[in-house]
């Protein structure tokens, strides 16, 4: 950095600390160009989807390189809550990790440990690639310990049962409610507006507030972002790039009398 006295702070962490919302664009296609373009659009971070898409570690690395120096950060949702998995995406240069199915306090503690160097955590020290694209590369280890964002995903009924202990875990920056998986876990088959799901969501919000944790959830539209802000949410997962493409196609074609529905009757997104 040009000013040796200046200390870099993760823009996402800074916004959350100041009580400002953050919005992520979800990247599911194996395209560096798409990620680089999305990083110019004003989102706070890219949600690189490695759990539900074919994006590989190598592609994640290229996305990190393609977006370095931009305000939009690159986070990865890993397929499993494991130390070795988080280590690989962090060593590729990701500046945040989303841990799926974090349903016990032990898994919450493991998520934090995976993102912190000893003696606080258990992350390995081989971050040579990450240093090349980190704003404070020469001080990477200390800077990463302060700035890597740790997000645990609450998406099982047992996670709601354990939510007080999960929320009390030091080092977690945000608790993201995976409302679709949570609905399935509650036996609701994906119903997003069922009283039992809404009750579970409120339970998570209450525990998060009690322990000073940020809460997040998917938000398919600006209207939902505004609604969820009133509930206390600050972190939002916007639709995928394919969803935005479909919405843009619909806005363009439907005024021209063209249908954006496939022959089988299903929408294209």
N, C-alpha and C positions, 0 to 999 in steps of 0.2 A: 504494500500500500504506500502511496506517496507520502502520507503523513504518518510517521512512525508512532506518534502518540495517539492516533485514532484507533479505536477498537471497533471492529465490525460486529454488528448484531443482526441475526436473522430477521429479515423483514416480516416474515410470518409471526415469529415470536414477539416481535416488537408490537405489531398490530394487536395481537391477542392480549398482550400485557396492558395495552392502552384501552382495552375494551372495544376494539374495532373488529368488524367481521372480516373473515377471510373466505375466499371462494376458490375452489379448485376446478380446473378443467380435467375431465377424465379422458385419459389416452388409452385406447384399447387396440389400435392397429399398429402393426410392426413397421412404422414409418418414422424415420428421423425428421423428415421434412414436415410432417404433420405436427410433431412435437415442437419443433423450432418455430413454426408459424403460430401455434397456439400460445407460445410463450411471449408473443408480441401483442397479444390482444387485451391485456389488462387483468388477467387472472393473477391471483396471489401465488398459486403454485400449480404444478402439473401433478395430477394423481396418476402415476404410471401404474397401470393395472396389470400386475404380474400373477394375480391369483386366478382371474377369470379370463385371461387372454393369452395368446401365444408369445407375448413379448419376452425376449430372452435377456439374460444378463448382459450379453454383448450389445444388444440394441439399447438397453438402458444406459450403458456406458456412452454410446454414441449420442444419445439424447442429452445426457449431461454435458458432453462436450459441445453439442450444438447450441445449448442454451446458456453456457457459462457467460458471466458478465451481465446477464439480463436480470431485471428485477424479479421476474417470475422464477420461483425456485422449483426444484425437481424432487418430488417425494416418490417413494415406491411402496405400493401395497404388496407385501411379500406373500407367498402362498401359504406359509405356515409360521407359527410363532416359535422360531428356533434361533438360537444364538448364531449358528453357522450361516443361516440364511440372511439374517440382518447384516452380519459382517460382510457378506459378499456385495450387497447393494450399497452399503456405506463405503466400502473400499473402492467401489466404482464411482463414487462421488455424490451419491444421493444425500440430500440435506435433511431428509425426514423419512421416517418409516412408519407405515400403518401395519399393525399386527392383527390379523384376523382371529376370530374365535378366542378372544382373551377372556375366558370365563371363570378364572380362579385368581385369587391374589398371588398364587405362585407364578402363574403365567404373566401376570402384570409385572411382578418383580423381575422375571426373566426378560421381559421386553425392555425394561429400563437398563438392566445389566448388559444387554446386547449392544446398547448404544453408548456406553460409557467405558472409558479405560480404567484399569485397576489404579488404585485400590477400591474405587467406587463400584466399578462394573467388571465385566469379563470380556470386553472387546479385545481382539488381537491387534497387534501394533503395525501390521503391514499395509499401511494406507498410502503407498507411494503414488498410485494413480490418482487418488482423491486429492492429494496435496497439489497436483498440477492444475486443478480447476477450482480450488477453494480460495475465497477472498483473502484468507490469512494462511497461505500455504506453509510458510516457514514456522508458524505457530499452530499447525493443524491440530495436534492432539488436544491442547487446552481449548482452542477455539471450537472444535467439534464437540467436546464435552459440554460446552455452554450453549451451543447453537443447534445441534441436531434435534429435530422435533420428534417427540415420541408420542404416537397416537395409538391407543388401544381401541379395538372395535368390540362393542358389546352387541352380540347377535345370537345369543342363546338364552333360554329361560333360566338356566343355572347361573349365567352371568348376572342376571337381574337379582337372583337370590343372593349372590355374593357381592353385589355392587358396592356396599359400604366398605368392605375390605379392599376391593379393587380401587375405589376412589381415594382411599387413604394411602395408597402406595406413593411414596416420594419419587419424583422424577418423571411422572406422567404429565405431559403437557395438555392432552385433550382426550376425552372419551367420546368416540364416534359411535352412534347407534346405527347399526345395520338393520334398518327397519324391515326389509324384506325377509332376510334370514331369521330375524327375531320373530316375525309373524309366523313363518313356517315352524319354528321351534315351539311356538305357543299353540300349534295345531290349527292355525288360521289360514294356511295355504296361500300366504302372500297378501292377504287382505290388509290394506294399509290404513283403514279407517274403522277398525274394530275397537270397541271399548276396552277390551283386555290389552290390546297393543298400546292404546293411548295411556292406560294405567301404568303399564311397564315403562313407557317412555317417561312419564312423570316421576316414577320411582328413580330412574337414572338421573334425571335433571336434579332432583332434590339432593341425592347423594353427592353429585358432582359439585353443586353449590356449597354444600356443607364442608367439603374438603378443598375448595378453591380450585376446582378443575374446570376447564373449558369443555362444553358439550357441542357435538356436531351431529349432522345427519344429512342424508341426500335431500336435495331441493331441486325439483324438476323445472321450476319456473321462478321468475322474479317475485310473483305474488306469494309463493310459498316461502321464499327467503324472508320477505317482510313479516309474514305470519309467524315463522319460526323465531325470528329475532325477538318478537314480543314474548315468546315463551322462554327466552334466555339462551337460545343457541347463538354461537358466534362463528362456527366453522361449517362450511357447506360444500358438498360435492355436487357440482353442476353436471349436466348430462354429458354423455360421451361425444366424441367428435362425430360419430355416426348419427347420433341423435340430433346434433346441431345441423348436420348436412340434410337430414330428412326434414327438419323443421324449415330450413331455408328453401328446400325444393317445394315443400307444400305451399309456403307463402308465395312462391313464384308461379307455380303451375295452377293452383286451384283458381285464381282469378281469371285464368285463361281457359277454364273449363276442363282442365286435365286432372285426372284422378291420380292420387299418390298411393293408391291401394293396389296391392298385387292381385292377380287374377284369382288367387285362392281366398281373397277377402281379408287378408292380414295387412296391417300397415307396414310400411317399409322401414320402420325403426322400432 
